[in-house]
Amino acid sequence: MTPENLLLTTEPEKAKPRFQHDRNEDNTKHEWLTPPDLLAKRGSFDLDPCAPVPERRPWPTAAQHYDITQNGLTRPWAGRVWCNPPYETALARSFLARCAD
């Protein structure tokens, strides 16, 4: 088999999913989880104020987590904060404004 034929007959390599997400009832994506290898490259964090609930958090993003049931927008933030807000426009704006402050 020539190299040209080999290229045509070889199946493309399947990409591994890097980001995990949950879908709401309306099938929209609002919560994307940052891969642990990407988090590890940035060092440790003290707080994640918009973390997934424990049942949907396959790995920790910080030493302390606030999930939707704890409303991280109303609680104190301290230390090095990891902020990957929900991908719903109003919530994302609120979390990012708080992070910028």
Stockholm file with secondary structure:
# STOCKHOLM 1.0

chainA/1-101         MTPENLLLTTEPEKAKPRFQHDRNEDNTKHEWLTPPDLLAKRGSFDLDPCAPVPERRPWPTAAQHYDITQNGLTRPWAGRVWCNPPYETALARSFLARCAD
#=GR chainA/1-101 SS CCHHHHHHHSCCCCCCCCCEEEECTTSCEEEEECCHHHHHHTCCCSEETTCCCGGGCSSCSSSEECCTTTCTTSSCCCSSBCCCCCSSHHHHHHHHHHHHC
#=GC SS_cons         CCHHHHHHHSCCCCCCCCCEEEECTTSCEEEEECCHHHHHHTCCCSEETTCCCGGGCSSCSSSEECCTTTCTTSSCCCSSBCCCCCSSHHHHHHHHHHHHC
//
